[in-house]
Amino acid sequence: MTAAQPSRTPRSPAVRELGMKATLLFPTREIAEQFYLPLIYTACRTCYSELEPQDIFERATTGRVASDKQQDLIRRVIESGHGSTIEHIVFTFAITGVTRTLSHQLVRHRAGVAFDQQSQRYLDYKRPSYMVPGTITDAPPELRERFVAEMDDSLAFYGEMLAAGIPGEDARFVMPNATRTNLIMTANLRALIHMSGLRLCTMAQWEIRRLFQLIRHEVFSVSPFLGSFLAPKCVPLGYCDEDRNRDEHCPIRPHKDNVLAAWAEKRTAAKKAGRDLPTL
């Protein structure tokens, strides 16, 4: 019996128009360029300098410390895991057109993140909308038509209940997870890097993966340097630690099981040759 072929890498959700948006409200490019790099640099240097923080900040903002020198220090500090230094800057996003399925995942992120979401209790929707997943769009026509009919019927019944005097907080019980919603989210850079590491992974659910592709694009628009740190977690780790990728159908990085197995083989071979492999 031949071994099963590994499944292909999951398609990027960017291939579909999902009707969602992530718009960076703060900072502007001018603010990010003028203050964000110096703020992080000041936090980094304060830990190891006799200078007062305001003096370090003044040197950074006036150009007495070159931007490339600031970036070099910040890069080394982030890679070392000294994460408190990047908690001093925040990014605020307007997130629209996502589903309740996504928002339930998103608000699980706690530390360093703030959310405010469109209320289904206090808002009586005149035209609630919903998202059709790509797999259903590509399904046989009768299945897609049935899905659309179910969504339309549910949201139409919601309107009927409002018209009959049922409070919106009770009528909303009929709303499906596919119903679209809007949020505002503020996250410091440390939290944003952590969230992106999980949600940009090809193993992440497709809708939230697409959201973080949009978020990464927005951060890049104001600071390509800071945006470069928003990546799947396997990029800084150097290996994949997802159980569902043991077959390495996502080829971005080798799975940690294979990395450890390769190391064990080299260590065994080195011992047989009478030498030890160097370790950190």
N, C-alpha and C positions, 0 to 999 in steps of 0.2 A: 504494500500500500504506500503510495507516495504521500509525503508530508503536505499538509494543507498550506497553500500559499498565503503569506501574510497579507492582510488587507491593506489597501493603499492608505496613504496619509489622508486624514479627514480634509475635505475641501474647505477652503476659506469661505466663511459666510459673506465675504465681500463680493462674491460672484452674484449675489442677489440684491435687489433693491427691497429692503425690509421696512422702509418708511420711518426709521428711527433717526434721531439726531443727537449729537453731543456737542454743545457749543460752550467754549471756554469764555466765561464771563469775567474772570479775574485770574491772573494779572493780564495787562496788555503787554505787547512785545516790548514797549518802551520801559515799563516798570520792571519786567523780568530782566532786561538787559542792564538796567541801571542799578537795581538793588538786589536781585535774587542771588546772583553769583557772589557779590560781596557779603551778603548776609551769611551764606553758608561758609564762605572763606573765613569770616570773622569768628564764627562758632568753632571752626576747626583750629584756627591759630590761637584763640583764647586759651584753649586747653594746654598749650605748650609754649606760651609766650609771657614775658614779663610786662608787655605792653598792655594798656587798658583797652577793653573792647572797642570803645569809641574811636581810639587812635587807629586800631587795625582797620575798622570800617572806613574811616576817612582815607586811609592810604589806598584801600581797595576801590573806593568810589571815585577817587580823583585820578586814578591811573598810575599812581606811584608803584603799585603792584600790578604787573601786566596780567591781562585776562588769561593768557595761556598758563602763567604760573599759578593763578588761582585754580584754574581747571585741573591742573596736574595734582595739586594737593587734594582737591575735593574728590577726584577720581580715586586716589590712593586711599583716602579715608573711607569712602563708600565701599570700596572693595574689601577693606579690612573689617567691615561690619560695624563701624562706629556710627550707628544709625541716628543717635540723638542730634547730631549736627545738621541733619536734613529735615528735622521736624519744625524748623523755624520758618519755613515757607509753605504756602498753601496754594491750591488751585481750586477754583469754584466753577462747576459745570452746570449748565441747563441741559437736562436729559429729557427728551420728548419722544413720544411714539413707541416706547417700550411696553412690554406686557407685564401683567401682574406676576407672571411666571418669573420674569427676570427680576423684578423688584424684590421678590421674596428672597432671591439669591443675594442680591446686591446688599441689602440691609443686614446681612449676616456679618459683614465687615464692621467692626466696632471701633477699635483703637485708632485714634487720629482721623476719624471720619465723622461728618455730620450730614444728616439727610432731612429734607422736608419733602413730603409727597402729596400729590393731588388727592384730596379726600373723597372717598366714595360715600362717606356719611353726610357731609355737609354740602356736597355738590349734586344737584339734580341734573343728570346728563340729558341734554336734548338729542344729541347724536353720538352715542357711544360707539367707538370703533374697535376693531380687533385685528389681530395678525393671523395670517394663514402660513403655517410652517412650510418650508420648501418641499419636504417629503410628501405633504398632502397636496401641494400644488402639482407635483409630478406624479401623483397617484392616479389610478383609473378615474375617468371623469365622474362616474357615479359616486365614488367615495368622496371626491372633493366637493361635489354638489351637495352631498349629504352633510358634510362638515359645515359648509357655508349656510345651509338651511338651518342647521342646529344653532349656529351662532346668531343668525338673523332672528330666529324665533325667540331665543333667550333674551336678546336685547329689546326686541319688540314687546315681549311680555313685561320687561322691566318698565318700559314706557306706559304700558297699560295699567300697571299697578300704581305708578305715580299719579296717573290721571284719575284713578279710583280713590285716591286719598291715602294710599299706603305710604308711610314715611320712607324717604330715600334710604335711611339706614337699614331698613328691612327689605325694601325692594332690591337693593344691591346683592342680596343673597343669591339671586339667580344669575348674576354676572359670571361669565366663564373666566378661566385663567388667561385666556387669549385677549381679554380686554386691554386696550392700551391705557397707559398712564404717563404722567409727567412728574419729574423730580428735580430738585436742586441738590447738588452734592458738593461738599467741600472736603478736601483731603490734603493732609500735609504730604510732602514728597516721600517720606519713608513709608507711609501707608499706601501711597499710590504705587510705589515700586513693588511692594508686597502683593497688592491686589492684582497688578498687571502680571506679575510672575505666575499667579494661579490662573487668571482668566484669559491670558493670551496663549496658554498651552493648548495644543490641538486636542487634548482630551476634555477641555472645558465645553460646556453646553454652547451650542452655536450662537444663540442670541446674545448672551453676555460676552462671548468671545468677540463678536462684532462690535459691541459697545466699546470694549477696551481697545480695539483697533482704532475707532473713532477718537477716543480719549487720547491715545498716543499721538495721533495726527495733530490734535489740537495743542498738545504740549510742545510738540516739535515746531509748531508754527510760531511760538513765542521764544523757545529756547531749544534748538537742536541738541545742544550739549546735555541738558537735563532730560530731554525726551529720549536720549539714547539709552538711559537706564531703565526705561520701561520695556521689558522683554520677557519672554517665557522664562520661568525659573531655571530651566535646564541650561540657559545661556551662561549665567554667572556660575552655576554649579559645575558645569562641564560634563554633566551626565543627566540622564532621565531617571526619576525615581517613581514614575507612575506604574502601578501594578498592571494596568491595562495595556501597557506598552512593552511588556516583556518580550514580545515577538519583534519589537523594533519596527513596527509598520510606520511609525513616525520616525524619520531618519535624522532629525535635527541634531540629536546627541545620542550616543550609545547608552543602553540601559545600564544602571549601576550594577546589576547582577553580572553582566558580561564584563564590565570594567573590573570588578573584583575577581572574577574568574581568570581574566587575563593576567592580573597582578599576581594571583596565587600561582599560576603556571610559571611566570617569570621568577618568582621567589624560589619555587622548587628547583627550577633549572639553575639558579644562582647558587643555591646551597650545594647542589651536586657538583658544581664547579669550584666549590670551596670559597665562595665569597658571599657577602651580604648586600642586598639592595639598599641604597640610601633611603631614609625616611625623614619626613619633616618633624 
